[in-house]
């Protein structure tokens, strides 16, 4: 039971640290007066001499949910109150492949400084990148029963893929205008992994014999994990959660990443941007362990690596129904077939969620810009694209406004809004989201991000920018 309980600890950590990044498209990326637009386009030429923030300069999160919806899980009465959980409705609403994603970032320190040639950028913060993909098999089994899956060629298939990692990021970048038309930018990032959970395989199949209706369950679970020392596997293969913790543990898993970008201005109206972000990895070298699961040979229901249930004798059924102690013993015996095994792991690597970006801009004038952007994120063996249309306007030398519309797979209602105000000539306060509609129906949203911050900027004193 300890091994089984340990599995639930790992699963809870996976969900709490980061379940539910796939891909972040934020109005900040298109706001020309917001210094953090450089996160999307490191080649952009900011209209500032220097930029600085501490703790609250850039705080944001991104949630994605391709198919799970509140209105597709319950039946409702005339007043719109949920009355019953409708498993059939839920199962029919799911796709063959479904996705949950969650990203978060917190910039603890930012400093940009314009030099004689170009701009130096320094950032330090904490990031979470995570995603979970799952199929509809388990939900269909609950809704329709195993009678809908009969025969060797028609099993219930349950599959899941989780990749969640939290890390620190120290980034140093440089932006330079090579010519009047061409600007280049690069950012090198030193990373320190905090925690990671990654599935190598997580699948199960349930077969129903067409003649006897005997059930055969086959499962295969293999995961890697790295945690601060507070969570560890002891010499007996037991998962423990009472280890010591120190701040030094946060710097034990090094990694490296790089961002690259180029911006080309064809004329006063048209420009184009190409960029790649988070090309890199984290090396997990400390306090790692593996999690493996399968069917154990502990009794009559084991058959060649599978759990085979062909029924119970009449006296067993009577005892289960009438004898509480026998019933508890029987259930505990069943659990023994599905133990999780933990073992220390020396080291492994995980890739960052690399993101590609292509953008075209049209400047109606110095204050109004329209953009079209194609963006895509690599998630393991998968790729998630996004198309964004954006408008950015700068008014009264103080107000920066952005409106976006983004389309992603199974998510076509993402209308974004970003507003930034400039106070006392140096203080910029901004608030953005890529899905305004989500605030009115948060339980049915397909994705939403929010980004907020206060950053201090200094403009050149001896020249006017094109925005003034």
Sine and cosine of phi, psi and omega as CSV:
sin_phi,cos_phi,sin_psi,cos_psi,sin_omega,cos_omega
0.00,0.00,-0.49,0.87,0.01,-1.00
-0.90,0.43,-0.65,0.76,0.02,-1.00
-0.90,0.43,-0.65,0.76,0.01,-1.00
-0.91,0.42,-0.69,0.72,0.04,-1.00
-0.88,0.47,-0.59,0.80,0.03,-1.00
-0.88,0.47,-0.59,0.81,0.03,-1.00
-0.88,0.48,-0.66,0.75,-0.01,-1.00
-0.92,0.39,-0.51,0.86,0.09,-1.00
-0.89,0.45,-0.72,0.69,0.01,-1.00
-0.89,0.45,-0.69,0.72,0.01,-1.00
-0.88,0.47,-0.65,0.76,0.02,-1.00
-0.90,0.43,-0.64,0.77,0.05,-1.00
-0.89,0.46,-0.65,0.76,0.00,-1.00
-0.88,0.48,-0.67,0.74,-0.05,-1.00
-0.96,0.27,-0.62,0.78,-0.06,-1.00
-0.98,0.21,-0.64,0.77,0.01,-1.00
-0.92,0.38,-0.68,0.73,-0.03,-1.00
-0.05,-1.00,1.00,-0.02,0.15,-0.99
-0.89,-0.45,-0.27,-0.96,0.06,-1.00
0.76,0.65,0.00,0.00,0.00,0.00
0.00,0.00,0.86,-0.51,0.09,-1.00
-1.00,-0.03,-0.97,0.26,-0.16,-0.99
-0.46,-0.89,0.79,-0.61,-0.04,-1.00
-0.94,-0.33,0.86,-0.51,0.14,-0.99
-0.87,-0.50,0.94,-0.34,-0.12,-0.99
-0.89,-0.45,0.60,-0.80,0.11,-0.99
-0.84,0.54,-0.43,0.90,0.05,-1.00
-0.83,0.56,-0.56,0.83,-0.04,-1.00
-0.86,0.51,-0.40,0.92,-0.10,-1.00
-0.94,-0.33,0.00,1.00,-0.08,-1.00
-1.00,0.01,0.96,-0.27,-0.17,-0.98
-0.91,0.41,-0.38,0.92,0.00,-1.00
-1.00,-0.09,-0.01,1.00,0.03,-1.00
-1.00,-0.08,0.86,-0.51,-0.05,-1.00
-0.86,0.51,-0.45,0.89,-0.06,-1.00
-0.98,0.20,0.03,1.00,0.20,-0.98
-0.88,0.47,-0.36,0.93,0.02,-1.00
-0.92,0.40,-0.31,0.95,0.08,-1.00
-0.90,0.43,-0.55,0.84,0.05,-1.00
-1.00,0.02,-0.58,0.81,-0.06,-1.00
-0.73,-0.69,1.00,0.06,0.00,-1.00
-0.90,0.44,-0.16,0.99,-0.01,-1.00
-1.00,-0.02,-0.08,1.00,-0.06,-1.00
-0.92,0.39,0.58,-0.81,-0.01,-1.00
-0.99,-0.12,0.99,-0.16,-0.03,-1.00
-0.94,0.34,0.55,-0.83,0.02,-1.00
-1.00,0.08,0.62,0.78,-0.06,-1.00
-0.77,-0.64,0.47,-0.89,0.14,-0.99
-0.99,0.12,-0.60,0.80,0.01,-1.00
-0.44,-0.90,0.40,-0.92,-0.01,-1.00
-0.65,-0.76,0.66,-0.75,0.04,-1.00
-0.49,-0.87,0.63,-0.78,0.12,-0.99
-0.49,-0.87,0.36,-0.93,-0.02,-1.00
-0.62,-0.79,0.85,-0.52,0.12,-0.99
0.96,0.29,-0.71,0.70,-0.12,-0.99
-0.85,-0.53,0.42,0.91,0.00,-1.00
-0.95,0.30,-0.57,0.82,-0.07,-1.00
-0.48,-0.88,0.98,-0.19,-0.01,-1.00
-0.84,-0.54,0.78,-0.62,-0.04,-1.00
-0.34,-0.94,0.28,-0.96,0.09,-1.00
-0.57,-0.82,0.34,-0.94,0.02,-1.00
-0.61,-0.79,0.80,-0.60,0.01,-1.00
-0.86,-0.51,0.68,-0.73,0.08,-1.00
-0.73,-0.68,0.64,-0.77,-0.07,-1.00
-0.51,-0.86,0.98,-0.19,-0.16,-0.99
-0.96,0.28,-0.48,0.88,-0.15,-0.99
-0.66,-0.76,-0.47,0.88,-0.06,-1.00
-0.95,0.30,0.88,-0.47,-0.04,-1.00
-0.75,-0.66,0.64,-0.77,0.03,-1.00
-0.85,0.53,-0.67,0.74,-0.06,-1.00
-0.97,0.24,-0.09,1.00,0.05,-1.00
-0.95,-0.33,0.15,0.99,0.00,-1.00
-0.95,-0.33,-0.56,0.83,-0.09,-1.00
-0.90,-0.45,0.37,-0.93,0.30,-0.95
-1.00,-0.05,0.49,-0.87,-0.11,-0.99
-0.81,-0.58,0.48,-0.88,0.08,-1.00
-1.00,0.06,-0.10,-0.99,-0.07,-1.00
-0.90,0.43,-0.41,0.91,0.02,-1.00
-1.00,0.00,0.05,1.00,0.04,-1.00
0.99,0.11,0.25,0.97,0.01,-1.00
-1.00,-0.03,0.65,-0.76,0.00,-1.00
-0.92,0.40,0.70,-0.72,-0.04,-1.00
-0.92,-0.40,-0.56,0.83,-0.06,-1.00
-0.41,-0.91,0.56,-0.83,0.10,-1.00
-0.97,0.24,0.87,-0.50,-0.06,-1.00
-0.97,-0.26,1.00,-0.09,-0.05,-1.00
-0.92,0.38,-0.56,0.83,0.02,-1.00
-0.91,0.42,-0.70,0.71,0.04,-1.00
-0.88,0.48,-0.67,0.75,0.01,-1.00
-0.91,0.41,-0.74,0.67,-0.03,-1.00
-0.88,0.48,-0.64,0.77,-0.01,-1.00
-0.95,0.31,-0.36,0.93,-0.02,-1.00
-0.99,0.13,-0.33,0.94,-0.06,-1.00
-0.98,0.18,0.45,-0.89,0.08,-1.00
-1.00,-0.03,0.15,-0.99,0.08,-1.00
-0.89,0.45,-0.58,0.81,0.08,-1.00
-0.82,-0.57,0.80,-0.60,-0.05,-1.00
-0.84,-0.55,0.38,-0.93,-0.14,-0.99
-0.65,-0.76,0.70,-0.71,0.20,-0.98
-0.83,-0.55,0.67,-0.74,0.00,-1.00
-0.62,-0.78,0.52,-0.86,0.07,-1.00
-0.55,-0.84,0.78,-0.63,0.11,-0.99
-0.82,-0.57,0.49,-0.87,0.12,-0.99
-0.49,-0.87,0.50,-0.86,0.06,-1.00
-0.52,-0.86,0.52,-0.86,0.05,-1.00
-0.63,-0.78,0.93,-0.36,0.07,-1.00
-0.99,0.12,0.88,-0.48,-0.01,-1.00
-1.00,0.01,-0.41,0.91,-0.01,-1.00
-0.43,-0.90,0.72,-0.69,0.06,-1.00
-0.68,-0.73,0.71,-0.70,0.08,-1.00
-0.53,-0.85,0.86,-0.51,0.10,-1.00
-0.88,-0.47,0.61,-0.79,0.02,-1.00
-0.58,-0.81,0.80,-0.60,0.05,-1.00
-0.98,0.20,0.78,-0.63,0.04,-1.00
-0.97,-0.23,-0.11,-0.99,0.01,-1.00
-0.85,0.52,-0.62,0.79,0.04,-1.00
-0.77,-0.64,0.98,-0.20,0.07,-1.00
1.00,-0.03,-0.14,-0.99,-0.06,-1.00
-0.77,-0.64,0.73,-0.69,0.08,-1.00
-1.00,-0.06,0.70,-0.71,0.00,-1.00
-0.81,-0.59,0.66,-0.75,0.04,-1.00
-0.72,-0.70,0.77,-0.63,0.04,-1.00
-0.69,-0.73,0.58,-0.82,0.15,-0.99
-0.66,-0.75,0.76,-0.65,-0.01,-1.00
-0.24,-0.97,-0.11,-0.99,-0.01,-1.00
-0.85,-0.52,0.68,-0.73,-0.01,-1.00
-0.76,-0.65,0.48,-0.88,0.16,-0.99
-0.81,-0.58,0.78,-0.62,0.11,-0.99
-0.83,-0.56,0.81,-0.59,-0.06,-1.00
-0.40,-0.92,0.49,-0.87,0.07,-1.00
-0.40,-0.92,0.45,-0.90,0.05,-1.00
-0.65,-0.76,0.81,-0.59,0.08,-1.00
-0.93,-0.37,0.66,-0.75,-0.01,-1.00
-0.54,-0.84,0.44,-0.90,0.02,-1.00
-0.99,-0.13,-0.07,-1.00,-0.09,-1.00
-0.99,-0.13,0.13,0.99,-0.14,-0.99
-0.88,0.48,-0.74,0.67,-0.04,-1.00
-0.88,0.47,-0.65,0.76,-0.04,-1.00
-0.93,0.36,-0.59,0.81,0.06,-1.00
-0.93,0.37,-0.58,0.82,0.06,-1.00
-0.90,0.44,-0.69,0.72,0.02,-1.00
-0.91,0.41,-0.57,0.82,-0.07,-1.00
-0.99,0.16,-0.67,0.74,-0.16,-0.99
-0.93,-0.36,-0.14,0.99,-0.01,-1.00
0.97,0.25,0.18,-0.98,-0.04,-1.00
-0.96,0.26,-0.19,0.98,0.05,-1.00
-0.89,0.45,-0.36,0.93,0.04,-1.00
-1.00,0.10,-0.04,1.00,-0.05,-1.00
-0.73,-0.68,0.99,0.17,-0.07,-1.00
-0.90,-0.44,0.71,-0.70,0.06,-1.00
0.94,-0.35,0.41,-0.91,-0.04,-1.00
-0.89,0.46,-0.52,0.85,-0.06,-1.00
-1.00,-0.06,0.09,1.00,-0.07,-1.00
-0.72,-0.70,0.87,0.50,0.01,-1.00
-0.99,0.13,0.32,-0.95,0.24,-0.97
-0.97,0.24,0.80,-0.61,0.00,-1.00
-0.91,-0.41,0.82,-0.57,0.04,-1.00
-0.88,-0.47,0.82,-0.57,-0.04,-1.00
-0.64,-0.77,0.57,-0.82,0.01,-1.00
-0.54,-0.84,0.53,-0.85,0.06,-1.00
-0.68,-0.73,0.88,-0.47,-0.03,-1.00
-0.87,-0.49,0.72,-0.69,0.12,-0.99
-0.63,-0.77,0.94,-0.35,-0.06,-1.00
-0.72,-0.69,0.78,-0.63,0.03,-1.00
-0.55,-0.83,0.60,-0.80,0.08,-1.00
-0.85,-0.53,0.68,-0.73,-0.06,-1.00
-0.43,-0.90,0.36,-0.93,0.15,-0.99
-1.00,0.00,0.50,-0.87,-0.01,-1.00
-0.71,-0.70,0.84,-0.54,0.12,-0.99
-0.91,-0.41,0.91,-0.41,-0.14,-0.99
-0.87,-0.50,0.70,-0.72,0.10,-0.99
-0.82,-0.58,0.81,-0.58,-0.05,-1.00
-0.74,-0.67,0.20,-0.98,0.02,-1.00
-0.55,-0.83,0.73,-0.68,0.05,-1.00
-0.88,-0.48,0.68,-0.74,-0.02,-1.00
-0.58,-0.82,0.63,-0.78,0.13,-0.99
-1.00,0.01,0.97,-0.23,-0.05,-1.00
-0.93,0.35,-0.71,0.71,0.10,-1.00
-0.68,-0.74,-0.04,-1.00,0.06,-1.00
-0.91,0.42,-0.41,0.91,-0.03,-1.00
-1.00,-0.09,-0.56,0.83,-0.19,-0.98
-0.92,-0.40,0.76,-0.65,0.12,-0.99
-0.83,-0.56,0.60,-0.80,0.03,-1.00
-0.81,-0.59,0.47,-0.88,0.04,-1.00
-0.52,-0.85,0.56,-0.83,0.04,-1.00
-0.55,-0.84,0.51,-0.86,0.02,-1.00
-0.62,-0.78,0.87,-0.50,0.08,-1.00
-0.99,-0.11,0.67,-0.74,-0.15,-0.99
-0.78,-0.63,0.84,-0.54,0.12,-0.99
-1.00,-0.05,0.81,-0.59,-0.11,-0.99
-0.90,-0.43,0.50,-0.87,0.10,-0.99
-0.71,-0.70,0.93,-0.37,-0.06,-1.00
-0.94,0.34,0.67,-0.74,0.04,-1.00
-0.98,-0.21,-0.75,0.66,-0.01,-1.00
-0.41,-0.91,0.48,-0.88,0.01,-1.00
-0.46,-0.89,0.62,-0.79,0.20,-0.98
-0.70,-0.71,0.79,-0.61,-0.06,-1.00
-0.63,-0.78,0.78,-0.63,0.04,-1.00
-1.00,0.03,0.73,-0.68,0.21,-0.98
-1.00,0.09,-0.67,0.75,0.10,-1.00
-0.42,-0.91,0.64,-0.77,0.03,-1.00
-0.52,-0.85,1.00,-0.04,-0.08,-1.00
-0.50,-0.87,0.41,-0.91,0.05,-1.00
-0.53,-0.85,0.49,-0.87,0.06,-1.00
-0.72,-0.69,0.71,-0.71,0.02,-1.00
-0.89,-0.45,0.88,-0.47,0.00,-1.00
-0.97,-0.24,0.65,-0.76,0.06,-1.00
-0.89,-0.46,0.86,-0.52,0.00,-1.00
-0.93,0.38,0.77,-0.63,-0.07,-1.00
-0.93,0.36,-0.31,0.95,-0.03,-1.00
-0.99,-0.15,-0.80,0.60,-0.07,-1.00
-0.99,-0.11,-0.19,0.98,-0.09,-1.00
0.86,0.51,0.42,0.91,0.13,-0.99
-0.92,0.39,0.56,-0.83,-0.05,-1.00
-0.97,-0.26,0.76,-0.65,0.06,-1.00
-0.85,-0.52,0.88,-0.48,-0.02,-1.00
-0.95,-0.31,0.78,-0.62,0.03,-1.00
-0.83,-0.55,0.81,-0.58,-0.02,-1.00
-0.72,-0.69,0.43,-0.90,0.01,-1.00
-0.50,-0.86,0.92,-0.39,-0.03,-1.00
-0.78,-0.62,0.79,-0.61,0.07,-1.00
-0.57,-0.82,0.83,-0.55,-0.04,-1.00
-0.69,-0.72,0.44,-0.90,0.16,-0.99
-0.91,-0.41,0.52,-0.86,0.02,-1.00
-0.51,-0.86,0.53,-0.85,0.12,-0.99
-0.69,-0.73,0.78,-0.63,-0.08,-1.00
-0.71,-0.70,0.36,-0.93,0.23,-0.97
-0.83,0.55,0.36,-0.93,-0.14,-0.99
-0.85,0.52,-0.28,0.96,0.03,-1.00
-0.88,0.48,-0.42,0.91,0.07,-1.00
-0.90,-0.44,0.84,-0.54,-0.08,-1.00
-0.43,-0.90,0.22,-0.98,0.07,-1.00
-0.95,-0.32,0.81,-0.58,-0.04,-1.00
-0.99,0.13,-0.06,-1.00,-0.07,-1.00
-0.92,0.39,-0.31,0.95,0.01,-1.00
-1.00,-0.09,0.15,0.99,0.00,-1.00
0.97,0.25,0.40,0.91,0.02,-1.00
-0.98,-0.20,0.70,-0.72,0.05,-1.00
-0.99,0.15,0.83,-0.56,-0.02,-1.00
-0.90,-0.43,0.48,-0.88,-0.01,-1.00
-0.80,-0.60,0.40,0.92,-0.07,-1.00
-0.86,-0.52,0.42,0.91,-0.02,-1.00
-0.97,0.24,0.23,-0.97,0.02,-1.00
-0.96,0.28,0.44,-0.90,0.03,-1.00
-0.74,-0.67,0.65,-0.76,0.09,-1.00
-0.59,-0.80,0.38,-0.92,-0.02,-1.00
-0.89,0.45,-0.46,0.89,0.00,-1.00
-0.88,0.47,-0.40,0.91,0.02,-1.00
-0.92,0.39,-0.31,0.95,-0.03,-1.00
-0.97,0.22,-0.08,1.00,-0.03,-1.00
-0.86,-0.52,0.51,0.86,-0.15,-0.99
-0.97,-0.26,-0.13,0.99,-0.05,-1.00
-0.82,-0.57,1.00,0.04,-0.11,-0.99
-0.97,0.26,0.39,-0.92,0.08,-1.00
-0.38,-0.92,0.05,-1.00,-0.04,-1.00
-0.56,-0.83,0.59,-0.81,0.08,-1.00
-0.56,-0.83,0.27,-0.96,0.00,-1.00
-0.55,-0.84,0.59,-0.81,0.15,-0.99
-0.89,-0.45,0.66,-0.76,0.02,-1.00
-0.72,-0.69,0.59,-0.81,0.01,-1.00
-0.43,-0.90,0.46,-0.89,0.10,-0.99
-0.65,-0.76,0.67,-0.74,0.05,-1.00
-0.81,-0.59,0.75,-0.66,-0.02,-1.00
-0.83,-0.56,0.78,-0.63,0.00,-1.00
-0.97,-0.24,0.94,-0.34,-0.03,-1.00
-0.95,0.32,-0.61,0.79,0.05,-1.00
-0.30,-0.96,-0.28,-0.96,-0.05,-1.00
-0.94,0.35,-0.30,0.95,-0.06,-1.00
-0.97,-0.25,-0.63,0.78,-0.18,-0.98
-0.94,-0.35,0.67,-0.75,0.08,-1.00
-0.52,-0.85,0.30,-0.95,-0.01,-1.00
-0.65,-0.76,0.51,-0.86,-0.02,-1.00
-0.75,-0.66,0.68,-0.74,0.16,-0.99
-0.78,-0.63,0.70,-0.71,-0.07,-1.00
-0.48,-0.88,0.46,-0.89,0.18,-0.98
-0.77,-0.63,0.72,-0.69,-0.04,-1.00
-0.85,-0.53,0.48,-0.88,0.12,-0.99
0.82,0.57,0.73,0.68,0.16,-0.99
-1.00,0.03,0.98,-0.22,-0.09,-1.00
0.13,-0.99,-0.28,-0.96,-0.13,-0.99
-0.42,-0.91,0.24,-0.97,0.18,-0.98
-0.85,-0.53,0.73,-0.68,0.04,-1.00
-0.99,-0.15,0.92,-0.39,-0.02,-1.00
-1.00,-0.06,0.98,-0.21,-0.12,-0.99
-0.91,-0.41,-0.08,1.00,-0.07,-1.00
-0.75,-0.66,0.64,-0.77,0.13,-0.99
0.81,0.59,0.78,0.62,0.01,-1.00
-0.97,-0.24,0.39,-0.92,0.09,-1.00
-0.41,-0.91,0.32,-0.95,0.06,-1.00
-0.95,-0.32,0.43,-0.90,0.08,-1.00
-0.81,-0.59,0.83,-0.56,0.01,-1.00
-0.78,-0.63,0.60,-0.80,0.00,-1.00
-0.65,-0.76,0.58,-0.81,0.05,-1.00
-0.24,-0.97,-0.19,-0.98,0.02,-1.00
-1.00,-0.09,0.82,-0.57,0.00,-1.00
-1.00,-0.01,0.51,-0.86,0.03,-1.00
-1.00,0.06,1.00,-0.02,-0.04,-1.00
-0.81,-0.59,0.18,0.98,0.01,-1.00
0.24,-0.97,-0.39,-0.92,-0.18,-0.98
-0.93,0.37,-0.33,0.94,-0.06,-1.00
-1.00,-0.04,0.07,1.00,0.02,-1.00
-1.00,0.00,0.71,-0.70,0.02,-1.00
-0.51,-0.86,0.98,-0.18,0.11,-0.99
0.81,0.59,0.73,0.69,0.05,-1.00
1.00,0.02,-0.09,1.00,-0.02,-1.00
-0.91,-0.40,0.30,-0.95,0.17,-0.99
-0.99,-0.11,0.89,-0.45,-0.07,-1.00
-0.89,-0.46,0.89,-0.46,-0.01,-1.00
-0.90,-0.44,0.95,-0.32,-0.03,-1.00
-0.94,-0.33,0.19,0.98,0.04,-1.00
0.88,-0.47,0.10,-1.00,-0.01,-1.00
-0.82,-0.57,0.44,-0.90,0.09,-1.00
-0.94,0.33,0.39,-0.92,-0.06,-1.00
-0.87,0.50,-0.66,0.75,-0.02,-1.00
-0.92,0.39,-0.51,0.86,0.07,-1.00
-0.92,0.40,-0.67,0.74,0.02,-1.00
-0.90,0.44,-0.64,0.77,0.00,-1.00
-0.91,0.41,-0.65,0.76,0.01,-1.00
-0.93,0.37,-0.64,0.76,0.04,-1.00
-0.88,0.48,-0.63,0.78,-0.04,-1.00
-0.97,0.25,-0.52,0.85,-0.16,-0.99
-0.94,-0.35,-0.35,0.94,-0.11,-0.99
-0.91,-0.41,0.95,-0.30,-0.07,-1.00
-0.90,0.44,-0.67,0.74,-0.01,-1.00
-0.91,0.42,-0.63,0.77,0.05,-1.00
-0.91,0.42,-0.63,0.77,-0.01,-1.00
-0.89,0.45,-0.69,0.73,0.02,-1.00
-0.91,0.41,-0.63,0.78,0.04,-1.00
-0.91,0.42,-0.64,0.77,0.01,-1.00
-0.90,0.43,-0.70,0.72,0.01,-1.00
-0.91,0.41,-0.64,0.77,0.05,-1.00
-0.90,0.44,-0.59,0.80,0.04,-1.00
-0.90,0.43,-0.66,0.75,0.03,-1.00
-0.87,0.49,-0.63,0.77,-0.02,-1.00
-0.90,0.44,-0.46,0.89,-0.03,-1.00
-0.91,0.42,-0.36,0.93,0.02,-1.00
-0.95,0.31,-0.33,0.94,-0.15,-0.99
-0.83,-0.55,0.82,0.57,0.02,-1.00
-0.99,0.14,0.50,-0.87,0.11,-0.99
-0.97,-0.23,0.66,-0.75,-0.01,-1.00
-0.94,-0.34,0.72,-0.69,0.01,-1.00
-0.91,-0.41,0.61,-0.79,0.02,-1.00
-0.50,-0.86,0.61,-0.79,0.04,-1.00
-0.88,0.48,0.50,-0.86,0.02,-1.00
-0.74,-0.67,0.75,-0.66,-0.10,-1.00
-0.93,0.36,-0.82,0.57,-0.08,-1.00
-0.29,-0.96,0.39,-0.92,0.12,-0.99
-0.26,-0.96,0.23,-0.97,-0.01,-1.00
-0.86,-0.50,0.49,-0.87,0.16,-0.99
-0.76,-0.65,0.60,-0.80,0.01,-1.00
-1.00,0.08,0.49,-0.87,0.15,-0.99
-0.96,0.27,0.29,-0.96,0.05,-1.00
-0.99,0.16,1.00,0.06,-0.08,-1.00
-0.91,0.42,0.68,-0.73,-0.09,-1.00
-0.81,-0.58,0.73,-0.68,0.06,-1.00
-0.94,-0.35,0.57,-0.82,-0.09,-1.00
-0.60,-0.80,0.73,-0.68,0.16,-0.99
-0.76,-0.65,0.77,-0.64,-0.07,-1.00
-0.67,-0.75,0.65,-0.76,0.13,-0.99
-0.89,-0.46,0.70,-0.71,-0.03,-1.00
-0.88,-0.48,0.60,-0.80,0.16,-0.99
-0.79,-0.61,0.88,-0.47,0.01,-1.00
-1.00,-0.09,0.95,-0.33,0.06,-1.00
-0.90,0.43,-0.65,0.76,0.13,-0.99
-0.36,-0.93,-0.22,-0.98,-0.06,-1.00
-0.93,0.38,-0.25,0.97,-0.09,-1.00
-0.94,-0.35,-0.20,0.98,-0.13,-0.99
-0.74,-0.67,0.81,-0.59,-0.01,-1.00
-0.75,-0.67,0.65,-0.76,0.11,-0.99
-0.90,-0.45,0.66,-0.75,-0.08,-1.00
-0.71,-0.70,0.51,-0.86,0.16,-0.99
-0.81,-0.59,0.78,-0.63,-0.08,-1.00
-0.72,-0.69,0.72,-0.70,0.16,-0.99
-0.93,-0.36,0.79,-0.61,-0.09,-1.00
-0.69,-0.73,0.54,-0.84,0.03,-1.00
-0.52,-0.85,0.55,-0.84,-0.05,-1.00
-0.82,-0.57,0.74,-0.67,0.07,-1.00
-1.00,0.07,0.80,-0.60,0.01,-1.00
-0.79,-0.61,1.00,-0.09,-0.08,-1.00
0.89,0.45,-0.85,-0.53,0.03,-1.00
-1.00,-0.03,-0.01,1.00,-0.04,-1.00
-0.98,-0.19,0.17,-0.99,0.00,-1.00
-0.59,-0.81,0.79,-0.61,0.00,-1.00
-0.89,-0.46,0.91,-0.41,-0.02,-1.00
-1.00,-0.01,0.24,-0.97,0.08,-1.00
-0.45,-0.89,0.60,-0.80,0.07,-1.00
-0.87,-0.50,0.78,-0.62,-0.06,-1.00
-0.79,-0.61,0.73,-0.69,0.19,-0.98
-0.95,-0.32,0.72,-0.70,-0.10,-0.99
-0.64,-0.77,0.54,-0.84,0.17,-0.99
-0.82,-0.57,0.71,-0.71,0.06,-1.00
-0.77,-0.64,0.78,-0.62,0.03,-1.00
-0.78,-0.62,0.59,-0.81,0.02,-1.00
-0.84,-0.54,0.84,-0.54,-0.17,-0.99
-0.77,-0.64,0.59,-0.81,0.15,-0.99
0.86,0.51,0.36,0.93,-0.01,-1.00
0.86,0.50,0.26,0.97,-0.05,-1.00
-0.67,-0.74,-0.43,0.90,-0.18,-0.98
-0.91,-0.41,0.85,-0.53,0.02,-1.00
-0.92,-0.40,0.86,-0.51,-0.10,-1.00
-0.82,-0.57,0.65,-0.76,0.04,-1.00
-0.66,-0.75,0.69,-0.72,0.09,-1.00
-0.82,-0.57,0.74,-0.67,-0.04,-1.00
-0.76,-0.65,0.42,-0.91,0.20,-0.98
-0.73,-0.69,0.82,-0.58,-0.09,-1.00
-0.82,-0.57,0.70,-0.71,0.11,-0.99
-0.92,-0.40,0.76,-0.64,0.08,-1.00
-0.72,-0.69,0.26,-0.96,0.02,-1.00
-0.82,0.58,0.80,-0.60,0.00,-1.00
0.89,0.46,0.34,0.94,-0.03,-1.00
-0.52,-0.86,0.98,-0.22,-0.14,-0.99
-0.80,-0.60,0.25,0.97,-0.08,-1.00
-0.85,-0.53,0.57,0.82,-0.10,-0.99
-0.99,-0.10,1.00,-0.05,0.06,-1.00
-0.98,-0.21,0.89,-0.46,-0.10,-1.00
-0.96,-0.28,0.36,-0.93,0.01,-1.00
-0.56,-0.83,0.73,-0.69,0.07,-1.00
-0.74,-0.67,0.71,-0.71,0.00,-1.00
-0.73,-0.68,0.74,-0.67,0.04,-1.00
-0.73,-0.68,0.73,-0.69,0.04,-1.00
-0.88,-0.48,0.62,-0.78,-0.01,-1.00
-0.96,-0.26,0.87,-0.49,-0.05,-1.00
-0.90,-0.45,0.63,-0.78,0.10,-1.00
0.82,0.58,0.48,0.87,0.07,-1.00
0.93,0.36,-0.32,0.95,-0.06,-1.00
-0.84,-0.55,-0.30,0.95,-0.11,-0.99
-0.98,-0.20,0.84,-0.55,0.05,-1.00
-0.92,-0.38,0.83,-0.56,0.06,-1.00
-0.90,-0.43,0.77,-0.64,-0.06,-1.00
-0.65,-0.76,0.41,-0.91,0.04,-1.00
-0.53,-0.85,0.77,-0.63,-0.03,-1.00
-0.63,-0.78,0.38,-0.92,0.19,-0.98
-0.49,-0.87,0.50,-0.87,0.03,-1.00
-0.99,-0.12,0.09,1.00,0.00,-1.00
-0.50,-0.87,1.00,0.04,0.02,-1.00
-0.90,0.43,-0.59,0.81,-0.03,-1.00
-0.88,0.48,-0.54,0.84,-0.04,-1.00
-0.86,0.51,-0.46,0.89,0.01,-1.00
-0.93,0.37,-0.43,0.90,-0.02,-1.00
-1.00,0.01,-0.32,0.95,0.03,-1.00
-0.58,-0.82,0.92,0.39,-0.14,-0.99
-0.90,0.43,-0.45,0.89,-0.04,-1.00
-0.99,0.16,-0.16,0.99,-0.01,-1.00
-0.89,-0.46,0.18,0.98,-0.07,-1.00
-0.97,0.25,0.48,-0.88,0.05,-1.00
-0.99,-0.11,-0.24,0.97,0.03,-1.00
0.10,-0.99,0.53,-0.85,0.03,-1.00
-0.30,-0.95,0.62,-0.78,0.21,-0.98
-0.79,-0.61,0.34,-0.94,0.09,-1.00
-0.65,-0.76,0.61,-0.79,-0.03,-1.00
-0.61,-0.79,0.71,-0.71,-0.07,-1.00
-0.56,-0.83,0.45,-0.89,0.04,-1.00
-0.01,-1.00,0.24,-0.97,0.11,-0.99
-0.79,-0.61,0.85,-0.53,-0.06,-1.00
-0.71,-0.71,0.58,-0.82,-0.02,-1.00
-0.97,-0.25,0.74,-0.67,-0.05,-1.00
-0.77,-0.64,0.47,-0.88,0.03,-1.00
-0.79,-0.62,0.85,-0.53,0.02,-1.00
-1.00,0.04,0.35,-0.94,0.10,-1.00
-0.87,0.50,0.69,-0.72,-0.03,-1.00
-1.00,0.05,-0.34,0.94,-0.14,-0.99
-0.96,-0.30,0.18,0.98,0.07,-1.00
-0.49,-0.87,0.43,-0.90,0.06,-1.00
-1.00,-0.05,0.62,-0.78,0.09,-1.00
-1.00,0.08,0.18,-0.98,0.01,-1.00
-0.92,0.39,-0.23,0.97,-0.04,-1.00
-1.00,0.02,-0.18,0.98,-0.08,-1.00
-0.97,-0.23,0.00,0.00,0.00,0.00
